[in-house]
């Protein structure tokens, strides 16, 4: 079973074994690199298969203030990686299918999530699209390795709609429809 969970910055040893192929590192980074960079508004998350850590990603809560492509209220999905020994088994696809619910649970005020994926990485783009990310045909040209697709995942209903939990008459049993 695939699960997603928050990962404390003091839990390096839980994911230190996760590594991608050297040619993938420019896109996803390394575990050691992610733990070394001082980004206090980035939260770490672990992808587990049957309780064993097989993947990692970061959620950047400050993405909208640092990246022009991000809209207010959007989280940034960064550094997604599946350990090379576990790639090709559908783990990334299963993890991304769980992402929306996971983000709604841990970031209830976020309006959406945005990521960039290199235009040469068709497989990753397909995984994100199958998980509900939308491609608005926008390209980001500020990356180190060429143009990147900008993909967005909505966490709230479309603008102009009122969610039950946001309605002034909503009682304590109203929950966010995510």
C-alpha positions in Angstrom: 0.0 0.0 0.0 1.3 3.5 -0.9 1.0 6.2 1.8 2.1 9.8 2.1 3.2 11.4 5.3 4.9 14.6 6.7 8.5 14.1 7.5 10.4 16.1 10.1 13.7 17.7 9.3 15.2 15.6 12.0 14.3 12.4 10.1 17.1 12.4 7.5 17.9 8.8 8.4 14.4 7.7 7.4 15.0 8.7 3.7 18.8 8.9 3.4 18.8 5.7 1.3 16.5 7.2 -1.4 18.4 8.0 -4.6 17.5 8.5 -8.2 19.7 7.8 -11.2 22.5 10.3 -11.7 20.9 11.7 -14.9 17.7 12.4 -12.8 19.4 14.4 -10.1 19.4 17.7 -12.0 15.6 17.5 -12.1 14.8 16.2 -8.6 17.9 16.9 -6.5 19.2 14.6 -3.8 18.0 13.8 -0.4 21.2 15.2 1.2 20.8 18.4 -0.9 17.2 18.9 0.2 18.1 18.5 3.9 21.1 20.8 3.5 19.3 23.8 1.9 17.8 26.2 4.4 14.2 26.6 3.3 12.2 26.9 6.5 8.9 27.3 4.6 9.4 24.0 2.8 7.9 20.9 4.4 9.3 17.4 3.7 7.1 14.5 2.9 7.8 10.8 2.5 6.2 8.3 0.1 6.0 4.8 1.6 5.2 1.4 0.1 4.1 -1.0 2.8 5.7 1.2 5.4 9.1 1.4 3.7 10.3 4.8 2.5 10.6 4.7 -1.3 10.1 8.4 -2.3 10.2 12.0 -1.2 8.9 15.4 -2.1 8.8 18.9 -0.7 5.9 21.3 -0.3 6.9 24.9 -0.6 4.5 27.1 1.4 6.3 30.3 0.1 6.3 29.4 -3.6 3.9 32.2 -4.6 6.2 34.9 -3.1 9.3 33.5 -4.7 8.1 32.3 -8.1 6.1 34.5 -10.6 4.4 31.4 -12.0 2.7 30.6 -8.7 -0.6 32.3 -7.8 -1.5 33.5 -4.3 -2.6 30.6 -2.2 -0.8 28.0 -4.3 1.7 25.6 -2.7 4.8 24.5 -4.7 5.4 20.8 -5.3 9.2 20.3 -5.6 11.9 17.7 -5.5 9.7 14.7 -6.2 11.7 11.5 -6.4 11.1 7.8 -6.3 14.1 5.6 -5.4 15.6 4.2 -8.5 15.2 0.6 -7.2 11.4 1.2 -7.0 10.9 3.2 -10.2 8.7 1.6 -12.9 6.3 0.0 -10.5 3.5 2.6 -10.5 4.6 4.1 -7.1 4.9 7.6 -8.4 1.5 7.4 -10.1 -0.1 6.0 -6.9 1.5 8.6 -4.7 0.4 11.5 -7.0 -3.1 10.1 -7.0 -3.1 10.5 -3.2 -1.6 14.0 -3.3 -4.7 16.1 -3.5 -6.3 14.5 -0.4 -2.9 14.7 1.5 -2.5 18.4 0.7 -6.1 19.2 1.7 -5.5 17.4 5.0 -2.2 19.1 5.9 -2.7 22.5 4.1 -6.4 23.3 4.5 -6.1 27.0 3.5 -4.2 26.3 0.3 -6.1 27.0 -2.9 -4.0 24.9 -5.2 -0.6 23.3 -5.9 1.7 24.1 -8.8 4.8 22.4 -10.2 7.1 22.6 -13.1 8.2 19.6 -15.1 10.8 19.7 -17.8 9.4 19.4 -21.3 11.6 16.4 -22.0 10.1 14.5 -19.1 7.0 13.2 -20.8 6.6 10.3 -18.4 6.5 12.5 -15.3 4.1 15.0 -17.0 1.7 12.1 -17.8 1.8 11.0 -14.1 0.9 14.5 -12.9 -1.9 14.9 -15.4 -3.4 11.5 -14.5 -3.4 12.7 -10.8 -5.6 15.7 -11.7 -3.0 18.4 -12.5 -4.0 20.6 -15.4 -1.7 21.9 -18.1 -2.7 25.4 -19.1 -0.1 25.4 -21.9 2.1 27.7 -19.9 5.9 27.3 -20.1 8.4 28.4 -17.5 11.8 29.4 -19.0 13.7 30.2 -15.8 14.9 26.6 -15.0 18.5 25.5 -15.3 17.7 22.6 -17.7 15.4 24.2 -20.3 11.7 24.9 -20.6 9.2 23.4 -18.2 5.5 22.8 -18.3 3.6 24.6 -15.5 1.0 22.2 -14.1 -1.7 23.1 -11.5 -3.8 21.1 -9.1 -6.9 22.8 -7.7 -7.6 22.2 -4.0 -10.7 24.5 -3.8 -13.6 24.8 -6.0 -13.5 27.3 -8.9 -13.3 31.0 -8.1 -16.7 32.5 -7.3 -18.2 29.3 -5.8 -18.9 29.1 -2.1 -17.8 26.0 -0.2 -20.1 24.8 2.6 -17.4 25.3 5.2 -17.0 28.9 4.1 -20.7 29.8 4.2 -21.5 32.0 7.2 -24.3 29.6 8.3 -22.1 26.6 8.2 -22.2 24.6 11.4 -19.4 22.7 13.0 -20.1 19.6 10.9 -19.4 21.3 7.6 -16.2 20.1 6.1 -14.1 21.2 3.2 -15.0 19.3 0.0 -11.6 18.3 -1.2 
